[in-house]
Amino acid sequence: MSGLLAALREIVGADGLLARPEDLLVYEADGLTMHGALPSAVVLPRDKMEVARAVRACRAHGVPFVPRGAGTGLSGGAIALDSGVVIECSRMNRILRIDPENRVAVVEPGVVNAELSKAVARHGLFYAPDPSSQMACTLGGNVAENSGGPHTLKYGTTTQHVLALELVLPDGELVRVGAASGFPAGYDLVGAVVGGEGTLGIVTEITLRLSAMPERAETLLGIFPDVVSACRAVGAIIQSGLVPAALEIVDQRTIAAVEASVYAAGLPTDAGAVLLVELDGPAVALGRQVERVRTLALEAGAREVAVARDAAERARFWRARKGAFGAMGRLAPDLYVHDAVVPRNKLPEILERVCEIGDRHRLRLSNVFHAGDGNLHPNISFDRRDADELRRVIEAGEEILRVCVEAGGVISGEHGIGTEKRAYLPLVFSDADLGAMCRLRAAFDPDGVCNPGKIFPTTRFCMEANPKARGYGRVEFT
Ligand SMILES: Cc1cc2nc3c(=O)[nH]c(=O)nc-3n(C[C@H](O)[C@H](O)[C@H](O)COP(=O)(O)OP(=O)(O)OC[C@H]3O[C@@H](n4cnc5c(N)ncnc54)[C@H](O)[C@@H]3O)c2cc1C
């Protein structure tokens, strides 16, 4: 290892290499605190050539490596199993080009999501995918996780906004995939890398599609007696043909946590749920849409529907949604943000079952979720030092996934598989499916050295797809 550390220091300089135990501790986990693994070192490259050289150095010393952005991921994707080296891209944070005419931006992977929208606002443009972590998470992490956010309903997830990528392949070669025009020839390799969870290479440059800022946005807040009636309103709004930019539900337990925190937004704590609806588009069309949503929400059982009067009130409505995770940080040392998707019409029934599972396992479970997409986020506040509680959290998490899959859903909407859900992939894929995915992975990473131990349930699939791989076999699967 000392030879590798010397080689990495040579590439990124002394201030670009972390190897003291107290520095490495920070990288032990990402946002999923119940899975941890210490890296043997962390490198902080400043450009793509340093990334490529760091990859080659790791390979020369037979050590696996893991790309990392801000570490806000919620599925254990950015932790280094098997004492690998973390290659963190946060110093590669330059916006390289803004092309308003073609509505395109070219960025390095360490650019923080919210910074891009700020930078292009003067051109009347914005970058649509907006994870609730957008003040911290990086665009490289967003690409790897195919991140969504509250506005996914209308604007789509990250994959709809990535035109081209440059990446360092796991053998150290620098390649480009996709086309800035949006019309690439041949296989859709951008589609493979987006959502690849950092297993196919390290993204060093991203060409992104920008969107025109809507002329106007209206934000409504519906107060409901319970989550079921709020879900009914969501179904009615979608069925009416409207396509809101966002349809988000915050349940009673989350409202209580938010109102007791610095994110307090003045929500009634006796409400069973609130529904946040955002409509955007040409000003002339919005008045009628607002009235339509108000009527549908009242018919579904809302006791009150407020429309934000100005930007300050709109921000206040959103504070309850975007501050929810932070507010829950006060409740317990750990927060497990679960993620699954069900068909929208199954939301009321599934939410009842999710709450029943939480209660049965004696857990503090609350819900704040992208209702328009059917994308649930049951949040469990817990203390991982309590072994019995941790066991109950894991059991409840698995039960929730099974219920969602039985309802025709999938096991992740936006947080990825990582280490968190690799054991559950067979709930939605056959052995043959998994083998095919491993062969795709092996085409990029034949030796299994780039973020090994992620996504796939056991090494078997990867080893069978590519028996010569050196890396996969070393990673322990639990
Ligand atoms: C409070 C909170 C709210 C959140 N809300 C949302 C939400 O609304 N929607 C949503 O989708 N997610 C959400 N997330 C999850 C998380 O923020 C996203 O997954 C985000 O995209 C991770 O970005 P990151 O920079 O932190 O990546 P990291 O956590 O550092 O890494 C995530 C994955 O990306 C890979 N990776 C990172 N950089 C690169 C690169 N340059 N090349 C290749 N692979 C790379 C890593 O190996 C890892 O597998 C939330 C998280 C938190 C903590």
The ligand as a MOL file (V3000), in Angstrom:
LIG
                    3D

  0  0  0     0  0            999 V3000
M  V30 BEGIN CTAB
M  V30 COUNTS 53 58 0 0 0
M  V30 BEGIN ATOM
M  V30 1 C -31.3450 14.8180 2.2930 0
M  V30 2 C -31.2380 14.0260 1.0320 0
M  V30 3 C -32.2170 14.1590 0.0590 0
M  V30 4 C -32.1200 13.4360 -1.1350 0
M  V30 5 N -33.0830 13.6100 -2.0940 0
M  V30 6 C -32.9840 12.9530 -3.2710 0
M  V30 7 C -33.9770 13.1390 -4.2940 0
M  V30 8 O -34.9410 13.8990 -4.1490 0
M  V30 9 N -33.8210 12.4460 -5.4450 0
M  V30 10 C -32.7570 11.5920 -5.6500 0
M  V30 11 O -32.6640 11.0020 -6.7200 0
M  V30 12 N -31.8140 11.4040 -4.6910 0
M  V30 13 C -31.8920 12.0620 -3.5270 0
M  V30 14 N -30.9290 11.8730 -2.5600 0
M  V30 15 C -29.8280 10.9160 -2.8020 0
M  V30 16 C -28.5130 11.5310 -3.3450 0
M  V30 17 O -28.4120 12.9010 -3.0320 0
M  V30 18 C -28.3840 11.3200 -4.8580 0
M  V30 19 O -28.2450 9.9350 -5.1240 0
M  V30 20 C -27.1950 12.0540 -5.4900 0
M  V30 21 O -27.2220 11.9140 -6.8830 0
M  V30 22 C -25.8430 11.5830 -4.9830 0
M  V30 23 O -24.8670 12.5200 -5.4050 0
M  V30 24 P -23.4550 12.6000 -4.6810 0
M  V30 25 O -22.6370 13.6190 -5.3760 0
M  V30 26 O -23.6270 12.8170 -3.2390 0
M  V30 27 O -22.8870 11.1460 -5.0030 0
M  V30 28 P -22.2080 10.0770 -4.0260 0
M  V30 29 O -23.0870 9.7360 -2.9050 0
M  V30 30 O -20.8320 10.5160 -3.7010 0
M  V30 31 O -22.1170 8.8320 -5.0180 0
M  V30 32 C -23.2930 8.2000 -5.4640 0
M  V30 33 C -22.9300 7.1650 -6.5410 0
M  V30 34 O -22.3990 7.8430 -7.6580 0
M  V30 35 C -21.1200 7.3260 -8.0050 0
M  V30 36 N -20.3500 8.4640 -8.5160 0
M  V30 37 C -20.1430 9.6650 -7.9100 0
M  V30 38 N -19.4150 10.4590 -8.7170 0
M  V30 39 C -19.1660 9.7580 -9.8480 0
M  V30 40 C -18.4550 10.0200 -11.0500 0
M  V30 41 N -17.8200 11.1780 -11.2730 0
M  V30 42 N -18.4000 9.0550 -11.9960 0
M  V30 43 C -19.0150 7.8580 -11.8140 0
M  V30 44 N -19.6930 7.5460 -10.6980 0
M  V30 45 C -19.7720 8.4880 -9.7330 0
M  V30 46 C -20.5880 6.7010 -6.7200 0
M  V30 47 O -19.6630 5.6570 -6.9760 0
M  V30 48 C -21.8710 6.1720 -6.0940 0
M  V30 49 O -22.1660 4.8970 -6.6270 0
M  V30 50 C -31.0200 12.5680 -1.3440 0
M  V30 51 C -30.0280 12.4400 -0.3590 0
M  V30 52 C -30.1360 13.1500 0.8170 0
M  V30 53 C -29.0490 12.9970 1.8360 0
M  V30 END ATOM
M  V30 BEGIN BOND
M  V30 1 1 1 2
M  V30 2 1 2 3
M  V30 3 2 2 52
M  V30 4 2 3 4
M  V30 5 1 4 5
M  V30 6 1 4 50
M  V30 7 2 5 6
M  V30 8 1 6 7
M  V30 9 1 6 13
M  V30 10 2 7 8
M  V30 11 1 7 9
M  V30 12 1 9 10
M  V30 13 2 10 11
M  V30 14 1 10 12
M  V30 15 2 12 13
M  V30 16 1 13 14
M  V30 17 1 14 15
M  V30 18 1 14 50
M  V30 19 1 15 16
M  V30 20 1 16 17
M  V30 21 1 16 18
M  V30 22 1 18 19
M  V30 23 1 18 20
M  V30 24 1 20 21
M  V30 25 1 20 22
M  V30 26 1 22 23
M  V30 27 1 23 24
M  V30 28 2 24 25
M  V30 29 1 24 26
M  V30 30 1 24 27
M  V30 31 1 27 28
M  V30 32 2 28 29
M  V30 33 1 28 30
M  V30 34 1 28 31
M  V30 35 1 31 32
M  V30 36 1 32 33
M  V30 37 1 33 34
M  V30 38 1 33 48
M  V30 39 1 34 35
M  V30 40 1 35 36
M  V30 41 1 35 46
M  V30 42 1 36 37
M  V30 43 1 36 45
M  V30 44 2 37 38
M  V30 45 1 38 39
M  V30 46 1 39 40
M  V30 47 2 39 45
M  V30 48 1 40 41
M  V30 49 2 40 42
M  V30 50 1 42 43
M  V30 51 2 43 44
M  V30 52 1 44 45
M  V30 53 1 46 47
M  V30 54 1 46 48
M  V30 55 1 48 49
M  V30 56 2 50 51
M  V30 57 1 51 52
M  V30 58 1 52 53
M  V30 END BOND
M  V30 END CTAB
M  END
